[in-house]
Amino acid sequence: KSYANFQAIDSKSLLLVSYPFLLDTYQIDLDSNKITPIVKSEHEDHMGIEVDNGYLLLTRERGEKVINLIDGSSNRTPLPIPKGRYSSIRYNFETNQLLVQYSDKIEVYNYSDLSLEDVIYV
């Protein structure tokens, strides 16, 4: 398998997103090299990141992207953030903030209630 993206979860494991045509997300334990499926999806998902209550994925829908939460039971729920042309998302566990990157700005959300805290123009 080929993987399109990864993110370190801790010092011993990575979150892997399979090549976009396969559309699945896996976790790999670096000690045992065991790969565990996290999300098996028929959607065009990428940028998988871990958050307190599951995983967030960017999903392409008709030229725009939506941020979906995948919970521990693999249920998919779109976040109530407007669809857009996001290029990346990141989550900060310490501050509980979600960063949504566009080509010209970064939106900073409080993840608890998804209120917009700041917009940083780049």
Backbone as a printed PyTorch tensor [residue, N CA C, xyz], in Angstrom:
tensor([[[  0.8270,  -1.1860,   0.0000],
         [  0.0000,   0.0000,   0.0000],
         [  0.8660,   1.2400,   0.0000]],

        [[  0.3650,   2.2920,  -0.6140],
         [  1.0210,   3.5920,  -0.5840],
         [  0.2280,   4.5080,   0.3340]],

        [[  0.9320,   5.4170,   0.9930],
         [  0.2750,   6.3290,   1.9200],
         [  0.5080,   7.7680,   1.4870]],

        [[ -0.5490,   8.5650,   1.5240],
         [ -0.4930,   9.9350,   1.0330],
         [ -0.0350,  10.9110,   2.1060]],

        [[ -0.3020,  10.5910,   3.3580],
         [ -0.0230,  11.5470,   4.4130],
         [  0.1370,  10.8000,   5.7240]],

        [[  0.8190,  11.4110,   6.6700],
         [  0.9560,  10.8150,   7.9930],
         [  1.0320,  11.9160,   9.0330]],

        [[  0.7590,  11.5260,  10.2780],
         [  0.9290,  12.4390,  11.4010],
         [  1.3290,  11.6100,  12.6040]],

        [[  2.3220,  12.0730,  13.3540],
         [  2.7380,  11.3790,  14.5650],
         [  1.6610,  11.5360,  15.6300]],

        [[  1.2660,  10.4100,  16.2250],
         [  0.3040,  10.4320,  17.3270],
         [  1.0680,  10.5070,  18.6440]],

        [[  2.1100,   9.7060,  18.7630],
         [  3.0160,   9.7530,  19.9020],
         [  4.3550,   9.2160,  19.4180]],

        [[  5.2800,   8.9570,  20.3430],
         [  6.6240,   8.5410,  19.9290],
         [  6.6720,   7.1410,  19.3350]],

        [[  5.5810,   6.3820,  19.4460],
         [  5.5810,   5.0110,  18.9510],
         [  4.5540,   4.7310,  17.8720]],

        [[  3.7450,   5.7170,  17.4860],
         [  2.7220,   5.4200,  16.4820],
         [  2.4890,   6.6000,  15.5520]],

        [[  2.0790,   6.2640,  14.3360],
         [  1.7540,   7.2310,  13.2970],
         [  0.3250,   7.0060,  12.8460]],

        [[ -0.3410,   8.0700,  12.4450],
         [ -1.6330,   7.9740,  11.7820],
         [ -1.3440,   8.0860,  10.2950]],

        [[ -1.7670,   7.1050,   9.5070],
         [ -1.4970,   7.0700,   8.0740],
         [ -2.7840,   7.2320,   7.2900]],

        [[ -2.7200,   7.9710,   6.1940],
         [ -3.8420,   8.0880,   5.2680],
         [ -3.3890,   7.4440,   3.9690]],

        [[ -4.1450,   6.4600,   3.4980],
         [ -3.7430,   5.7580,   2.2840],
         [ -3.8170,   6.6760,   1.0790]],

        [[ -3.1370,   6.2780,   0.0130],
         [ -3.1100,   7.0820,  -1.2020],
         [ -4.5450,   7.4500,  -1.5780]],

        [[ -4.8110,   8.6760,  -2.0420],
         [ -6.1890,   9.1670,  -2.2270],
         [ -7.1400,   8.2550,  -2.9980]],

        [[ -6.6400,   7.3930,  -3.8480],
         [ -7.5530,   6.5110,  -4.5730],
         [ -8.0710,   5.3780,  -3.6930]],

        [[ -7.3830,   5.1010,  -2.5870],
         [ -7.8210,   4.0370,  -1.6890],
         [ -8.6790,   4.5660,  -0.5400]],

        [[ -8.4130,   5.7990,  -0.1050],
         [ -9.2900,   6.5490,   0.7950],
         [ -9.4680,   5.9870,   2.1970]],

        [[ -8.5230,   5.2590,   2.7230],
         [ -8.6510,   4.7070,   4.0610],
         [ -7.6050,   5.3280,   4.9840]],

        [[ -7.8670,   5.2760,   6.2950],
         [ -6.9540,   5.8230,   7.2920],
         [ -6.5500,   4.6950,   8.2310]],

        [[ -5.2470,   4.6200,   8.5330],
         [ -4.6990,   3.5500,   9.3550],
         [ -3.8260,   4.1340,  10.4490]],

        [[ -3.6450,   3.3610,  11.5150],
         [ -2.6760,   3.7010,  12.5470],
         [ -1.6170,   2.6120,  12.5420]],

        [[ -0.3450,   3.0150,  12.6320],
         [  0.7350,   2.0340,  12.6590],
         [  1.4670,   2.1490,  13.9850]],

        [[  1.6830,   1.0060,  14.6350],
         [  2.4840,   0.9510,  15.8470],
         [  3.9210,   0.7130,  15.4070]],

        [[  4.8110,   1.6560,  15.6990],
         [  6.1830,   1.5750,  15.2080],
         [  6.9960,   0.4880,  15.8950]],

        [[  6.5920,   0.0550,  17.0950],
         [  7.3120,  -1.0260,  17.7680],
         [  7.0280,  -2.3740,  17.1220]],

        [[  5.7580,  -2.6360,  16.8330],
         [  5.3780,  -3.9420,  16.2860],
         [  5.1690,  -3.9170,  14.7770]],

        [[  5.1630,  -2.7110,  14.1770],
         [  4.8410,  -2.5250,  12.7510],
         [  3.4410,  -3.0200,  12.4040]],

        [[  2.5620,  -3.0680,  13.3960],
         [  1.1840,  -3.4880,  13.1700],
         [  0.3820,  -2.3080,  12.6320]],

        [[ -0.3500,  -2.5260,  11.5440],
         [ -1.2010,  -1.5040,  10.9480],
         [ -2.6500,  -1.8400,  11.2760]],

        [[ -3.3480,  -0.8750,  11.8890],
         [ -4.7380,  -1.0570,  12.2840],
         [ -5.6150,  -0.0810,  11.5170]],

        [[ -6.6630,  -0.5610,  10.8200],
         [ -7.5630,   0.3750,  10.1420],
         [ -8.3160,   1.2300,  11.1570]],

        [[ -8.3570,   2.5370,  10.9100],
         [ -9.0960,   3.4670,  11.7590],
         [-10.3900,   3.8650,  11.0560]],

        [[-10.2860,   4.2280,   9.7850],
         [-11.4400,   4.6610,   9.0000],
         [-11.3780,   3.9850,   7.6400]],

        [[-12.3980,   3.2340,   7.3020],
         [-12.5470,   2.6690,   5.9580],
         [-13.6570,   3.4780,   5.3040]],

        [[-13.3350,   4.1730,   4.2110],
         [-14.2680,   5.1530,   3.6730],
         [-14.3780,   5.0580,   2.1640]],

        [[-15.5590,   5.3810,   1.6640],
         [-15.7660,   5.4810,   0.2240],
         [-15.6580,   6.9260,  -0.2390]],

        [[-15.3980,   7.8500,   0.6780],
         [-15.2930,   9.2630,   0.3510],
         [-13.8510,   9.6220,   0.0110]],

        [[-13.6680,  10.7760,  -0.6070],
         [-12.3260,  11.2590,  -0.9020],
         [-11.8380,  12.0750,   0.2930]],

        [[-11.2580,  11.3640,   1.2550],
         [-10.7970,  11.9650,   2.4990],
         [ -9.2870,  12.1420,   2.4720]],

        [[ -8.8100,  13.1700,   3.1670],
         [ -7.3780,  13.3150,   3.3960],
         [ -7.1530,  14.1990,   4.6120]],

        [[ -5.9030,  14.3960,   4.9780],
         [ -5.4990,  15.1990,   6.1400],
         [ -6.0770,  14.6440,   7.4370]],

        [[ -6.0010,  13.3590,   7.6580],
         [ -6.5170,  12.7780,   8.8910],
         [ -5.7120,  13.2310,  10.0970]],

        [[ -6.3940,  13.7980,  11.0850],
         [ -5.7320,  14.2080,  12.3240],
         [ -6.5490,  13.7170,  13.5130]],

        [[ -5.8460,  13.3970,  14.5880],
         [ -6.5180,  12.9300,  15.8010],
         [ -6.9620,  14.1210,  16.6400]],

        [[ -8.1630,  14.0320,  17.2080],
         [ -8.6860,  15.0070,  18.1660],
         [ -9.1870,  14.2280,  19.3800]],

        [[ -9.6130,  14.9360,  20.4160],
         [-10.0340,  14.2680,  21.6560],
         [-11.1320,  13.2360,  21.4490]],

        [[-12.0650,  13.4890,  20.5520],
         [-13.2320,  12.6150,  20.3940],
         [-13.2420,  11.8310,  19.0860]],

        [[-12.0840,  11.6290,  18.4610],
         [-12.0180,  10.8410,  17.2310],
         [-10.9540,  11.3570,  16.2900]],

        [[-11.3000,  11.3970,  15.0110],
         [-10.3890,  11.8660,  13.9660],
         [-11.1280,  12.8480,  13.0750]],

        [[-10.4180,  13.8790,  12.6310],
         [-10.9700,  14.8190,  11.6650],
         [-10.3630,  14.5350,  10.3050]],

        [[-11.2020,  14.5850,   9.2800],
         [-10.7590,  14.3750,   7.9050],
         [-11.3120,  15.4820,   7.0320]],

        [[-10.5200,  15.9230,   6.0710],
         [-11.0260,  16.8150,   5.0320],
         [-11.6410,  15.9450,   3.9560]],

        [[-12.8580,  16.2480,   3.5500],
         [-13.5600,  15.4810,   2.5280],
         [-13.9320,  16.4090,   1.3860]],

        [[-13.5870,  16.0140,   0.1660],
         [-13.9260,  16.8200,  -1.0030],
         [-15.3800,  16.5680,  -1.3850]],

        [[-16.1280,  17.6500,  -1.5350],
         [-17.5240,  17.5800,  -1.9810],
         [-17.7490,  18.6590,  -3.0260]],

        [[-17.8870,  18.2580,  -4.2770],
         [-18.1830,  19.1800,  -5.3800],
         [-17.2610,  20.3920,  -5.4190]],

        [[-15.9690,  20.1690,  -5.4020],
         [-15.0060,  21.2500,  -5.5410],
         [-14.6670,  21.9820,  -4.2570]],

        [[-15.4140,  21.7400,  -3.1920],
         [-15.1090,  22.3440,  -1.9030],
         [-14.7950,  21.2260,  -0.9140]],

        [[-14.3720,  21.6130,   0.2680],
         [-14.0680,  20.6200,   1.2860],
         [-14.9110,  20.8670,   2.5220]],

        [[-15.2030,  19.7760,   3.2050],
         [-15.9210,  19.8110,   4.4740],
         [-15.0570,  19.0590,   5.4800]],

        [[-15.1290,  19.4640,   6.7410],
         [-14.3810,  18.7840,   7.7920],
         [-15.3300,  17.8120,   8.4750]],

        [[-14.9780,  16.5230,   8.4400],
         [-15.8040,  15.4820,   9.0490],
         [-15.1250,  14.9280,  10.2890]],

        [[-15.9330,  14.6750,  11.3210],
         [-15.4720,  13.9810,  12.5170],
         [-15.8290,  12.5120,  12.3670]],

        [[-14.8400,  11.6480,  12.5650],
         [-15.0650,  10.2030,  12.5860],
         [-14.8740,   9.7680,  14.0330]],

        [[-15.9560,   9.2860,  14.6710],
         [-15.8560,   8.9070,  16.0800],
         [-15.3580,   7.4710,  16.2160]],

        [[-15.2790,   6.9890,  17.4500],
         [-14.7600,   5.6520,  17.7200],
         [-15.5560,   4.5280,  17.0960]],

        [[-16.8170,   4.7840,  16.7180],
         [-17.6540,   3.7800,  16.0570],
         [-17.6750,   3.9630,  14.5460]],

        [[-16.7680,   4.7860,  14.0280],
         [-16.6620,   5.0960,  12.5910],
         [-17.8640,   5.8610,  12.0530]],

        [[-18.6110,   6.5300,  12.9360],
         [-19.6990,   7.3980,  12.4800],
         [-19.1090,   8.6930,  11.9460]],

        [[-19.6470,   9.1840,  10.8530],
         [-19.1640,  10.3900,  10.1700],
         [-20.1450,  11.5290,  10.4150]],

        [[-19.6320,  12.6370,  10.9790],
         [-20.4480,  13.8170,  11.2410],
         [-19.7070,  15.0490,  10.7380]],

        [[-20.3150,  15.8320,   9.8380],
         [-19.6400,  17.0540,   9.3990],
         [-19.6220,  18.0940,  10.5240]],

        [[-18.4910,  18.7780,  10.6710],
         [-18.4240,  19.8580,  11.6520],
         [-19.2100,  21.0550,  11.1300]],

        [[-19.8250,  21.8180,  12.0240],
         [-20.6030,  22.9850,  11.5920],
         [-19.7090,  24.1850,  11.2640]],

        [[-18.7470,  23.9510,  10.3980],
         [-17.8660,  24.9930,   9.8690],
         [-18.1890,  25.0820,   8.3860]],

        [[-18.3440,  26.2900,   7.8450],
         [-18.7230,  26.4040,   6.4300],
         [-17.7770,  25.6500,   5.4960]],

        [[-18.3520,  25.0290,   4.4610],
         [-17.5320,  24.3890,   3.4370],
         [-16.6240,  25.4390,   2.8210]],

        [[-15.4650,  25.0040,   2.3520],
         [-14.5420,  25.9700,   1.7640],
         [-13.4510,  25.2940,   0.9760]],

        [[-12.4850,  26.0690,   0.6050],
         [-11.3270,  25.5670,  -0.1300],
         [-10.1360,  25.4780,   0.8290]],

        [[-10.2870,  24.6390,   1.8540],
         [ -9.2370,  24.4460,   2.8460],
         [ -8.0570,  23.7370,   2.2020]],

        [[ -6.8600,  24.0730,   2.6610],
         [ -5.6930,  23.3290,   2.2020],
         [ -5.1450,  22.4270,   3.2950]],

        [[ -5.4780,  22.7240,   4.5560],
         [ -4.9370,  21.9250,   5.6470],
         [ -5.7270,  22.1930,   6.9280]],

        [[ -5.6760,  21.2290,   7.8460],
         [ -6.2250,  21.4130,   9.1900],
         [ -5.2100,  20.8800,  10.1890]],

        [[ -5.1960,  21.4790,  11.3760],
         [ -4.3500,  21.0250,  12.4760],
         [ -5.1260,  21.2150,  13.7710]],

        [[ -4.7920,  20.3860,  14.7660],
         [ -5.4370,  20.4780,  16.0760],
         [ -4.3600,  20.5710,  17.1420]],

        [[ -4.5490,  21.4700,  18.1100],
         [ -3.6240,  21.6310,  19.2190],
         [ -4.3020,  21.1080,  20.4820]],

        [[ -3.8090,  19.9720,  21.0050],
         [ -4.4010,  19.3660,  22.1970],
         [ -4.2720,  20.2750,  23.4130]],

        [[ -3.1560,  21.0030,  23.5300],
         [ -2.9150,  21.8400,  24.7090],
         [ -3.8880,  23.0110,  24.7880]],

        [[ -4.1720,  23.6370,  23.6570],
         [ -5.0540,  24.8120,  23.6590],
         [ -6.4730,  24.4820,  23.2220]],

        [[ -6.7010,  23.2410,  22.7740],
         [ -7.9980,  22.8000,  22.2600],
         [ -8.4740,  23.6880,  21.1050]],

        [[ -7.5410,  23.9980,  20.2010],
         [ -7.8590,  24.8390,  19.0510],
         [ -7.7120,  24.0530,  17.7540]],

        [[ -8.6270,  24.3180,  16.8390],
         [ -8.5840,  23.7600,  15.4930],
         [ -8.1530,  24.8700,  14.5490]],

        [[ -7.1110,  24.6090,  13.7610],
         [ -6.6280,  25.5650,  12.7690],
         [ -7.0710,  25.0920,  11.3980]],

        [[ -7.7160,  25.9680,  10.6430],
         [ -8.1860,  25.6570,   9.2960],
         [ -7.4620,  26.5990,   8.3450]],

        [[ -6.6240,  26.0290,   7.4760],
         [ -5.7980,  26.8380,   6.5820],
         [ -6.4130,  26.9460,   5.1970]],

        [[ -6.4850,  28.1680,   4.7070],
         [ -6.8730,  28.4850,   3.3320],
         [ -5.6160,  28.9900,   2.6230]],

        [[ -5.7190,  29.3490,   1.3610],
         [ -4.5490,  29.8620,   0.6450],
         [ -4.1120,  31.2260,   1.1690]],

        [[ -5.0290,  32.0130,   1.7240],
         [ -4.6950,  33.3750,   2.1420],
         [ -4.9240,  33.6610,   3.6250]],

        [[ -5.3830,  32.6660,   4.3870],
         [ -5.6650,  32.9090,   5.8070],
         [ -5.6970,  31.5990,   6.5800]],

        [[ -5.6200,  31.7370,   7.8980],
         [ -5.7940,  30.6100,   8.8140],
         [ -6.8780,  31.0100,   9.8070]],

        [[ -7.9110,  30.1840,   9.9070],
         [ -8.9640,  30.4220,  10.8840],
         [ -8.6710,  29.5880,  12.1240]],

        [[ -8.8240,  30.2110,  13.2960],
         [ -8.5640,  29.5450,  14.5700],
         [ -9.9010,  29.3740,  15.2850]],

        [[-10.2800,  28.1110,  15.5360],
         [-11.5500,  27.7910,  16.1910],
         [-11.2960,  27.2080,  17.5760]],

        [[-12.1640,  27.5380,  18.5330],
         [-12.2010,  26.8470,  19.8050],
         [-12.9000,  25.5180,  19.5180]],

        [[-12.2100,  24.4010,  19.7080],
         [-12.7840,  23.1110,  19.3130],
         [-13.9700,  22.7000,  20.1930]],

        [[-14.0370,  23.1950,  21.4230],
         [-15.1370,  22.8160,  22.3230],
         [-16.4960,  23.1980,  21.7650]],

        [[-16.6050,  24.4270,  21.2390],
         [-17.8930,  24.8840,  20.7120],
         [-17.8090,  25.3260,  19.2500]],

        [[-16.6270,  25.1610,  18.6510],
         [-16.3560,  25.5240,  17.2520],
         [-16.6490,  26.9960,  16.9600]],

        [[-16.4280,  27.8330,  17.9770],
         [-16.5440,  29.2750,  17.7490],
         [-15.2500,  29.7870,  17.1200]],

        [[-15.3870,  30.7190,  16.2040],
         [-14.2370,  31.3100,  15.5280],
         [-13.5640,  32.2840,  16.4850]],

        [[-12.2890,  32.0160,  16.8280],
         [-11.5570,  32.8620,  17.7680],
         [-10.7270,  33.9300,  17.0690]],

        [[-10.1890,  33.5910,  15.8910],
         [ -9.2830,  34.5230,  15.2280],
         [ -9.1600,  34.1470,  13.7590]],

        [[ -8.7990,  35.1300,  12.9510],
         [ -8.4650,  34.9120,  11.5480],
         [ -7.1130,  35.5700,  11.3210]],

        [[ -6.1570,  34.7850,  10.8400],
         [ -4.8050,  35.2790,  10.5820],
         [ -4.6040,  35.3060,   9.0780]],

        [[ -4.4000,  36.4850,   8.5210],
         [ -4.1870,  36.6100,   7.0750],
         [ -2.7070,  36.4530,   6.7760]],

        [[ -2.4080,  35.6650,   5.7560],
         [ -1.0090,  35.3900,   5.4010],
         [ -0.6770,  35.9060,   4.0190]]])
